[in-house]
Amino acid sequence: MRTGIAAWSAVAALAISASPSWPDSAAAARPWRVLFGASFVDASFATSYGTSYAPPLTGVPHVGTASQTLPLDAGHALGLALGLERALGAHLALQLVGEHATPELRGEPGRYDVHLVYTSRPPPSNEPVAVELRRDESQPAATGELSTWAAALNLAAWADAGRHARVGVSAGPAWLHASGRAQSLVYTRYFLGGHSVLFSDDHLVSFGFPASTLGLDVGAFLEADLAARVALRADARYFWGPTEDAEVTLLEVVNPGEVLQVLELAEIQSGLAPPPLRLDPSFFRAALSLVVRF
């Protein structure tokens, strides 16, 4: 947070101290630039999310634990790049940059472990018998998506590369927001049926995890004129934000047809008590944009 505030102050000070001085009347008449284009985004988010809870077995003396590890890895995606610039001089501008993309979430199959000890009363004696259950199995690989948004206020500077091209750099404070949605977390409810036989319902649950933070961005660009007021810009940029603890909220049971007695989502949320997820919102992006000067 302090890094973001300091960067904002530096940009504001530079903007105030720089007085516009365009080299000719044509440039002075067109101090604004609007940018819009397509981008390629590669997200930094990769983690292994873990849960641990005591599986319920109503009406039967028992002790037990259940734990799951679910690897999550964001890939790459096409995105939308937007920008607005205001010239502060012949080779200096204040730059507002926006970016949005939604890369897929994937991961290796996770593990699900259960250790349960309960008291059974099998017929015909109905005498109490201690029974131990162990499960150690893989679960389907995670699927989902990570919606990423970023906005940055930068100071941009460039040098001429011939009469109709420019090469430059820009940097400044950035706001990053990432909102993930993935499946599946496992929540198992056990119960005893006739003849003291143990049954189980594995609820597979999707979940969401949003987080926002202040960070920085830095990039470089190459721009070539297409016409008097139109240019094409290639831009490579890295948006960085500190890793945040994202609150995890369960969204829905994704396998209701495979469960004998579907539990309410609120009951699963309370029983599973999913811990926060460490979310890295940083990403790299390369964009190709059309620049319109006015």
N, C-alpha and C positions, 0 to 999 in steps of 0.2 A: 504493500500500500504506500509506504514512504517513497519507494522508487518511482511509482507512478506519479505521485504528487510533485516530486522533484523534477521529473521529466516534463510535466505539464508547465511548471513554472519557467523552465528553460525555454520551451517553445514560445510561451507568451512574451518573455523578455526579448527574444530574437525578433519576434514579429513586430514588437513596438519599436525596437531600435532600428529596424531596416526600413529605409525610406524608398518608395517606388522611384525607379529611374530607368525607364524603358529606352532602348537604343534608338527607336524611331517612332513616328506617329502611328504607324500601322500596328506595331506591337502594343503601344500604349492604349490603343482603341480596343484591343482584345486581351484584357488581363485575366479573363476567366477561362478555365478549361474543364470540360465535363468528360469523364471517362466511363466507358461501359464495355464489358467484354466477358469472355469465358476464362475459367481458371482450372488448374489441376491441383488438387489438395491432397497432401499426405499427412495424416494425423499422427501425433506422437503417442496417443493413449494406448497403453498396453499394461494389463495388470492381471492378477489372479485373485478373484473375489471369494471370500470365505464366509460361511455361516455355521453356527453351532447352536443347537437347542436340545431340549429334553422332549423326546417324542411322547405324545399323550397316549395313555391306555386307561380309559375311564373305568372305575369300579374295581380295579385289580391292583393289589400291591405290586409296585415295580420301581426300578431305577434304570436310567438309561441316558445315553447321549447319542446325538446324530450330528454329523458334520459334513459339509460339502465344500469342495473347491471348484470354482468355475472360471477358467481362463477366458479373458476378454481382450481382444486385439482389434483396434480400428484400422482399416485399410486406407485406400485412397478413393477419390471420387472427383467427378467434374463439379465445378461450382460456378458461382456468379460473382464477378468483381465489379465494383462501382467506385467512382472517385470524383472529387471536386477540388480544383486548385485555384488559388488566387495569387497572381504574381505579386511579389514584393520588390522585384528588381529585375535586371536583365538576366540573371542566372539564379534566382531565388524565388521560392513560392511556399505558401502555406497550403498543406495538402490534407484533405479528408478522404480516408480510404475505408471502404466497406467490403466485407467478404462473407459469403454463405455457401456451405456445402454440407452434404449428408453422407459421409462414408459408412460402409457396412461394418457391423461388428461381427467378428468370428472368433474362434478359439479352438484349442484342442479339447477333446472330451474330458470332462472333469471327473472327479472321484466323489463317491457318496459312501460314507461309513456309518454304520449303526451298531451299537452295542446295547442290548436290552436284556435285563434280568427281571422276570416276573413270576408270580405265583399262580400255578395252574391247579385245577381240581378235576382231574380226568376220572370218568367212570371206570369201573363200577364203585370204587371205594370213595371217590370224591375227597380223598385226602390231599392236603396241600403238597405240591411238588414244585421245587424251584427249577425254572427253565431259563436257559441262556440262549439268546439269539444274536448272531453276528452277521452283518452284511458289509461287504467290501466290493464295490462294483463301480464300473464307469457309467457315466450318464451321457446323453446326447450332447454334442458340441453346441456351444452357445450360438445364437443367431440374434440379429437386431440391427440397430443403426445408431449413429451418433450425429445429431444435428449440431453443427458448429456455426457460430456467428462471431464476427469481429468488426470493430470500428476503431480507427486510429487517427489521431491528429498529429501530422508530421511536418517537419521542416524539410523541404526538398531543395537540392542544389544540383546544378548540371553544368557541363561544358559543351561547347559546340564541337561536333564531329563532322566538319564540312559545313556547307551552306544550308543543307536541308536535314540534318540529323543532330541528335543530342544524346549524350550519355550522362547519367546522373545517379545520385543516391538520395535516400530519404530515411528518416527515423523519427520516432516519437513515442509517446504513451499510447497504450491501446486498451480497449475493453474487450474481454473475451467471454463468451457464454457457450457452454456445451450442455446438451441435454441428451442423455442416452436412454435407449429402451432396448431391453434384451430379455431372452428366456433361455433356460428355465431354471429357477430355483425349485428345490424339492422340499416338500413338507409332508411327512408321513403320519397318519393317524392309525393306531393299532386298536383292535377290539377282539374280544373273545366271542366265538360263536358256540354252536352246540358241541357237546362233548369236550368243551374247553379247548377248542381248536382256535389258533391265533390267525386272524385275518389282518390285512393292511390295505390302506388307501394312500397311494402316492399322488399327492397333488403337485402338478407341475405348474409353476406360477411365473408370469412375466412381471417385470419390474422396471421402474424408471428412476433416473438419478441425474438431476440438473445441478449445475454450479456456474457461478459467475465470478470474475476476478479482474483486477487491473494488472496490466503487464506492459510490455514493450513490443515494438515491431521495428525491423530494419530491413531495407531492401535496396536493390539496384535496378536501373531500367535503361533501355535503349529505345529511342524514339526516332521515327523517320517520317517526314512530311509526305502526304499523299496529294494535298492540294493546299491552297492558301490558308484555309481554316481547318483542315482535317489532317490528322496524323495517325500512325499506327505505333503502339507502344508495347514492347515486351518487358515484363516486370517479374522479378524473382524476389520473394519476400518471406521472412520468417516472423510469425507471431508467437511470442512467448508469454506464458502466464504461469504463476506458481501453482503447484499441485494443491487441489482443494479437497476437503472432505465433503462429498456429496451425499445428502440424505437419500436413502433408498425407500421407495414407496411401491408396494405391490399393486399391480394393475388388474390382473385377471387370472383365473384358472384356465389354462390352455388345453387341458385334457378332461373336461367334465364328463365326456362319454366313457372314460376309462375308470371312473371313480364310483364306488357303490353309493356313498353318502357324501355329497359335496359339501364342504365346510364353507361358511361365510368368509369372505375375504378379510373382514376385520378380525375374525378369530385367528386366521392364519398369520396376519400381520402381527398380532399380539403374541402368538406362540413362537413364531420364528424370530421376531425382534431383530430384523436384519440390521447389521451395523453399517455405519457410513462407508462409502466406497471412495478410495483414493483416485481422484479424477485429474488427469493432466490435460488441460485444454489447448496446449500448444500445437501448432501445425506449420508446415511449410506449404507455400503455394507459388505456382508459376502461372502468370496470366498474360493473355494477349488481348489488348483493349484498343478500341477506337477512341481517338481523342478529337474533340470538337472545341475549337477556340472561339470565344465571342467576347 
